[in-house]
Amino acid sequence: MSVFRCTLVFFLLLTSIVYGQNSGFTLSGKINSAAEANLPITITLSTAANKVVATTSVNEQFQFVFTNVAAGAYNLQIEATAAETLIRKGIALTADIDLGALELKPKSTQLTEVVISQKKPIVKVQADKTVFQVENTINATGTSGFELLRKTPGVVIDNNDNLIVEGKSGVLIYIDGKQSFLSGSDLTDFLKTIQATDISAIELITEPSSKYDAAGTAGIINIKLKKSKLFGTNGSVSTGLNVGEYATTVNAVTINNRSKYGNFYANYSNRFGRNYSFINLYRTQNGLFLNSRGTTESGVNANNFRIGYDYSANSKHTFGAIVSGNFNNNYTYGNTRTPIGLLNPMRTDSILRANNIAKATNKNLYANVNYKYQDSLGHQLNIDVDYGLYSSDRDSYQPNIYYNPTETEMLSSQITRQITPTDIDIYTSKIDYEQPLLKGKFSAGGKFSVVKTTNVFDLFDFEDGIPVFDANRSNAFDYTENVNALYVNFSRDIGKFNFQLGLRAENTQSKGELTANQVSENQVVKRSYTDLFPSGGLTYAANQNHSWALIYSRRIERPNYQTLNPFQFQLDELNFQQGNPFLRPQYTHNLKFSHTYKYTLNTSLTYTYVTDFFAQVTEIVDETKGSLTTKNVANQEVINLGISYPFNVKDWWNVYASVNAFQSKYTANSPEFVPLTQETLSFYGQNTFSLPKEFTIEVSGWYSSPAVWGGTYRTASIGSLDVAFQKLLLQKKLNIRLAFSDILFTSPWHGNTEFGGLAIRGDGGYDSRQVRLNVSYKFGSDSVKKMRERSTGLEDEQNRLGS
């Protein structure tokens, strides 16, 4: 805890140094007390030339404040849901001004039939992020969080379920600003349990500032869950049915109770049913071919809950607590048939029939307590303390039987059972402080995190039908990692320019210890290293039509915990997985230049350089077997051109389109690696038709041309076409949605790879072509009030818990 104490001392010193160095003036006021029905309220401060200076909203007492404003003449505009826009012009700011209570006039209403309703935008492109507003798209009906990421503009999911953003792998997943703390199949399983009906938006932060953890080559994906903005007691219930190869049900309930000073919220969701997937691999090695064709049926019973409470003692002090959990019972039944034989002359010598029957229980529990201080002078302090617990128990039974080429005679058999429990404890605390300084905004912060993980792999062979423990192929792996970080950041407007500079320092200490009965040269691996991560940006707002930005950041991608385990884990009879204790972190330099035209047409050009790029590769173990391992194989360069544009064809027809064209180049730093260069074009488009009588039709799709996944896998083009319908009834409280996903079944992947004398050609996919029906009903109060949004301290560790 000494590092954490140093962090606190660091902040006390900074505060004492800069607290009295404020520049500029304060403009404040209060909206009339009858404003609850008008919320949310947006207050915009602009110059006499109508250049926007800042935007804010009201607090719990309906007060607003602009701090550190330079002397001059300003206009103030207040926009509210149920009130006329209020404009105050010519405010001469030469000292602090309190405008007092401002009265909002209610909007006049007429009893006329509303034929066309304005559709909210599906995607917003902001200066620091792209926001996919899930609650505004009906094609998300019945999907999980994982499937929803496939529909997110700029995101691709590869054959190993890794996320790729703008051609780059290594992305962090946040849930409401709180890192998920999982990676690999654990992260995939978790995202599949989150229901799309619980998701408000997905934020793509490709160039995070120094305030964020430096981890994540491709940046951050923040999944924002729905939070009620209504006074009183309210909530919703929903139920849905997805039908593909099999059927799955999705059910959810939320409840919220909000008063002037406190807000209690809770939700629960369940996903129950079966899924289908397939994978076919044709592998050549040592003059042999192995042609496997496999299918997997998986069952899921996933339960999620979230309970939280925020208490505002007054306008300055807010306290909050959140407890969330996830409890899943899953099973898989895999069936694979693999002919094995000579390549020259082509001849099948045997056929392997392999099954993988597994059941797993996963438990996740996370708790957070939060304190926030904010005053009218622009000082803000935020403290988070978090604890996370992850537990997984997996039991796998693998019968493998070899037959002669005609499958009339059994040649041999190998039957194993694997029991693989995993327990992970995560402790984090962070502190963030900001205040006006030198006509700008200064912020600083620190974070302390410890992750402890214990993995056990027990393997049993069967002799005469009785399981016998195999000590030489069993092990335990313990891993502890401590990351301590400090950061500073400063931003300021100078005329039409805005600049931001930041620096983050992170110290990493880790220890991996393998306990095994077999001889191992590397039983314990310790590491300690410190890195600096600068970031900065320059924005130029030429006028209302044009704005330009240049942003730079340096980032790190640490190996996930399981990829460091040196023991050999058996996936099936022919494939093993083995970690690499000497795997090095990969470092990334990102430089992005962007232009925005009339706040709608966004164009960006990004250059990324990654050193020590690590990828999962397959190596030859013996004549017929392969081992999956992760290695630092190359340096990567990515050049990406992105264009996005939302527009209206008609009042009732809205379109959003985005295109990313990028080149990925991999230069070998390993002798087995084959250098690769690939140009890729990806597209996302959505058409929304808002028709009379609250009826909506949505047609969307995505496409990706041939690409390189994970630095080693060349893939063919893939895509998907989706259509959805929505009908609102009972004063918009009842929502009925019907969606058809991947209508042409074009999302399955096809690809090939070569590494170290081994060549693989394969294809795979899941039952993405589905019909989904969802019905939801909202109940309770309709009085609107904006809810406090906050992030927590679990921001870097959870993504890296290995599969």
C-alpha positions, 0 to 999 in steps of 0.5 A: 500500500506504500505506492497508494499512500505516495499517490495520495501525498502526490495529490495533496501536493498538487492541490496545494500548489495549483488550488489558488492559481485559477484564472477567468471568471464564473458564470452561474445560475439556477433553473426555476424549481418547476423544472423537473418535467423539462429535464434533461436541460442543455445549457450552451455558452457561446461568444458574440460570434456564436462560437460555442465555448462550453456546454453543461447541464444542471445538478440535483438542485437545478443549478449550473455553472461555467468556470474559468471563462475569459472576460468578454461578451457571451450568449447563453442558450437553455434548451429543455424537453418541455419548454421554450428555448431561453436565450440571454444575449450580451452578457458582459463578463468582467467579474463572477456573475450569478444570473439567479433564477431563470424561468422556463416557459412551457411549450405550447401544444396542439391536438394534432395527429403526429404522422412522422416522428424524428428518429434519434441518430444511430451513431454519434462521432465526437471529438474523442469517441464514436458512440453507437446508440444501441437503444435507437436501433431495433436490429439489436433485438434479442442479441447479446452484448457479444453479437452486438459488437459485430454490428458496431461500426469499425469493429470486427470479430475474428475466428478466435473471437478476438475484437479488431478495431480499425485493423488493430487487435488489443482492445479493452472492454469496459462496462459503464466505465468499469473494466470487465477484467476478463479476456479470452473465452471468459470475456466472450462468455460474459459478453454473451450473457449481457442482453442488448435490451440492457445496453444503452450505447457502445462507445469506441474510444480509439485515442484515450487520454492519459486519464485512462489506463495505458493498456489496449493497443486499439483503445477502449470499447465502453458498453453503457448499460441503460439507466433510468432518468425518471423521478419516482418509481419506474421500470420495464419488463421484457421477454424474447425468443430467438430461433436459429438452429436452436431456440433461446429465450431472453428475459429481463426486468429493471426497476428504478426509484429516484428522489431529489437526493437519492436513486436506487436501481436494480436489474436482472436478466436471464438467457436460456437456450442452445446455440450451434457453431461449426469449424472445419480445418484442413491442416498439412504438416510433416507430409501428412494431411488432417482434414477435420470437420466439427460441430458444437452444440452449446447450452447456456443458462446465464443470470445477471444482476446489478444493484446500485444506489447514489446519494447526493448529500448536497450539491457538492457531495455524492456517494454511490455503491454498486454490486453486480454479478453474473452466474452461468451454467453452461455445457458444450457437446463437440463432435469432430471427424478427422481423416488422417493420411499421406499427402503424396501419394494422397491416402487416408490411413485412419479416421479420428472420431473425437468428442468433447463433452464439457460443463462449466459454472462461472461466477463473477461478483464485483463491488464498487464504492464511490465518492465525488466532490464538485463545487461551483468553482470547477474543482472536482474529486472522484475516489473509487474503491473496487473488488472483483471476484471471478470463479470458474469450474470446468469439467471436460470429458474427451473420448477419442477413437481412431478407426480404419479408413472405412470406419469398420474397425477401431484401431485405438482409443484415448479417453481423458477427463480434465478438471480445470478450476480458476479463481481470480481476485482483483483489488483496485483503487483510484483517485481523480482530481481536476480544477481550472488552471491558467485559463484551462483545465488541469487534472491528475490522478492515480491508480493502484491495482492487484490481481491474483489468479490461481489456475489448476489443471488436473488430467485423468486417463481412463483405464478399464473405464476408471479415471486415473490421475496423471500427475505428470500432465497436471499442474497449478499456475499462480500469477500475481500482478501489481500495476501502479499509475500516476497521470497529469493532464492539461487542456486549454482553449486559445482562440479557435484552438484547443490543445491537450497534453498528458503524461501517464506513468505505470509501474508493473510488477508480476510473478508467475509460478508453475507447480508441476510434477514434471521437470520444468526449466522455468518454474518462476518468472518475475518481472518489473518494468516502468513505462511513460505514456505521453498523449496530446491533441490539437483541435482547430475550429475554423468555423461552424462548417469545419473543425480539424484535430490531431491526436497522438498517444502511446499505449501498451498491451500486456499479455493476458494471464493465461497466455503466460502459463507454460504448461501444456493444456489439452484442447482435444486429441490433436491440439494443445494450448501452451502459454509463453512465460517470456511473452513481452508486452507490445507497445503502440504509437497512434497518430490520428488526423481528423476533419469534421464538416458541419458536425456530420461528415467525419473523415480521419486518417490514422497511423499506428505502429506496434512493436513486439506484436504478439499473436496466437500461432500453431506449432508442430508438436509431433507427426500429427499434433499441433500446439497453440501458443502466443509469441512476439512474432512481428512489428505491425503498421496500420494506416486507416482512412475512416469516413462516416456520414449521417444524413436524411434522404427524407424526413422519414428516412434516415441513413448512417454510413461509415467506411474504413479502408486500411492497410495492415503490414506485418514485418517479421521479428521471428524466423518462423513468421511469414511477412504479410501485407493486406489492404482491407475495406469495411463498411457499415450502413443503416437505413431507418424508415419512421412511418405513421402510427409508430411503426418503424422499419430498419435495414442494416448491414456490414461488410469486410473485404479480405483481411488479416486476423491476429497477424497470421490468418488471411481471411476472405470477405464476410458480411451480414444483412439484417432487417427489423420491424418495430411497433409502439403501442399503449402510448409508447409503453409497449414495444414489439420488435421482430428482427431477421439477422444475417439473412444471406448467411454471409458472416461465416469466415474462411481463411488460411495461415502458415507458420513454422512449416505448418499450413491450415485452411479453414472456415467456421461460424455460428447460427447467426441467421436467426429470427428474433421476437422481443416484447417489452413494457415500460411502467411507472413515472414519466417525470424526467431527470438526468441520472449521475453517470460515473465510472469506477476503478476496475479499468485495466485488469479484467480484460486479461484473465485468460481463457 
